[in-house]
Amino acid sequence: MESGDFLKVTLTHIGAFALGRLLAVWSFVLGIIMLIVGSMLLLLLMILGMATSENPVDAFGGGVIGFIIFFVVAVIALVVNSIAAFIFGMIAATVYNIILGIGGGIDLDFRDRGG
């Protein structure tokens, strides 16, 4: 294929399990990133609370309890969200395949980038 030529293909099927798995992993990775960012913010707020408190030991205890609750809820939400993304991905691919069966496929043009 020459560098300016296009490979013309038609998308007629999307694997339901593959799309579900992709969305679950994507959701999990984004959730881990958000969990790390949220944990860092919560730790910063805990340190600020200890610095401004009259009783830093009590502020630390409350911050640790809050952090543990946040972390447990966030991990549960991460797992539930990944499962939901998997299920919704499978449903979306199945519905999409039904629609493609009725209306035909989607025309796609691919070009070789020369590398």
C-alpha positions as CSV (number, residue, x, y, z in Angstrom):
1,M,0.0,0.0,0.0
2,E,1.4,3.4,-1.0
3,S,1.7,6.1,1.7
4,G,-1.3,8.1,0.4
5,D,-3.6,5.2,-0.1
6,F,-6.5,4.5,2.2
7,L,-7.6,1.1,3.4
8,K,-11.4,1.1,3.2
9,V,-13.2,-1.2,5.6
10,T,-16.7,-1.5,7.0
11,L,-17.3,-2.1,10.7
12,T,-20.1,-4.6,10.9
13,H,-19.6,-6.1,14.4
14,I,-18.3,-5.1,17.8
15,G,-17.4,-7.8,20.3
16,A,-19.6,-7.4,23.4
17,F,-17.2,-9.0,25.8
18,A,-14.2,-7.2,24.4
19,L,-15.9,-3.8,24.7
20,G,-17.1,-4.6,28.2
21,R,-13.6,-5.6,29.2
22,L,-12.1,-2.5,27.7
23,L,-14.5,-0.2,29.5
24,A,-14.1,-2.0,32.8
25,V,-10.3,-1.7,32.6
26,W,-10.5,1.9,31.5
27,S,-13.0,2.7,34.4
28,F,-10.7,0.9,36.9
29,V,-7.6,2.8,35.8
30,L,-9.4,6.2,35.9
31,G,-10.8,5.2,39.3
32,I,-7.3,4.4,40.6
33,I,-6.1,7.8,39.4
34,M,-9.0,9.6,41.1
35,L,-8.5,7.5,44.3
36,I,-4.9,8.7,44.4
37,V,-5.8,12.3,43.8
38,G,-8.6,12.2,46.4
39,S,-6.3,10.5,49.0
40,M,-3.7,13.2,48.5
41,L,-6.2,16.0,48.9
42,L,-7.7,14.4,52.0
43,L,-4.2,14.0,53.5
44,L,-3.5,17.6,52.8
45,L,-6.7,18.7,54.4
46,M,-5.9,16.5,57.4
47,I,-2.5,18.1,57.8
48,L,-4.1,21.6,57.5
49,G,-6.7,20.6,60.1
50,M,-4.0,19.5,62.5
51,A,-2.0,22.7,61.9
52,T,-5.0,24.9,62.7
53,S,-6.5,22.9,65.5
54,E,-6.0,23.6,69.2
55,N,-5.7,19.9,69.8
56,P,-3.8,18.3,66.9
57,V,-4.0,14.8,68.4
58,D,-7.8,14.9,68.2
59,A,-7.6,16.4,64.7
60,F,-5.3,13.6,63.6
61,G,-7.6,10.9,65.0
62,G,-10.6,12.4,63.2
63,G,-8.6,12.7,60.0
64,V,-7.4,9.1,60.2
65,I,-11.0,7.9,60.7
66,G,-12.2,10.1,57.8
67,F,-9.4,8.8,55.6
68,I,-10.2,5.2,56.4
69,I,-13.9,5.7,55.6
70,F,-13.1,7.5,52.4
71,F,-10.7,4.8,51.3
72,V,-13.1,1.9,52.0
73,V,-16.0,3.7,50.2
74,A,-13.8,4.7,47.3
75,V,-12.5,1.1,46.8
76,I,-16.0,-0.3,46.9
77,A,-17.2,2.4,44.4
78,L,-14.2,1.6,42.2
79,V,-15.1,-2.1,42.0
80,V,-18.8,-1.5,41.5
81,N,-18.1,1.2,38.9
82,S,-15.8,-1.2,37.0
83,I,-18.5,-4.0,37.0
84,A,-21.1,-1.5,35.9
85,A,-18.9,-0.3,33.0
86,F,-18.4,-3.9,31.9
87,I,-22.1,-4.6,31.9
88,F,-23.0,-1.3,30.1
89,G,-20.2,-2.0,27.6
90,M,-21.6,-5.4,26.8
91,I,-25.2,-3.9,26.5
92,A,-24.0,-1.1,24.3
93,A,-22.1,-3.4,22.0
94,T,-25.1,-5.7,21.7
95,V,-27.5,-2.9,20.9
96,Y,-24.9,-1.4,18.5
97,N,-24.6,-4.8,16.7
98,I,-28.4,-5.0,16.4
99,I,-28.5,-1.5,14.9
100,L,-25.6,-2.3,12.5
101,G,-27.5,-5.4,11.4
102,I,-30.5,-3.3,10.5
103,G,-28.8,-0.2,9.0
104,G,-25.6,-1.7,7.6
105,G,-22.1,-1.1,8.8
106,I,-20.0,2.0,9.4
107,D,-17.5,2.9,6.6
108,L,-14.0,3.5,8.0
109,D,-10.9,4.7,6.1
110,F,-7.4,3.8,7.4
111,R,-4.2,5.3,6.2
112,D,-0.7,3.9,6.6
113,R,1.4,6.3,8.6
114,G,4.5,5.0,7.0
115,G,6.1,3.6,10.1
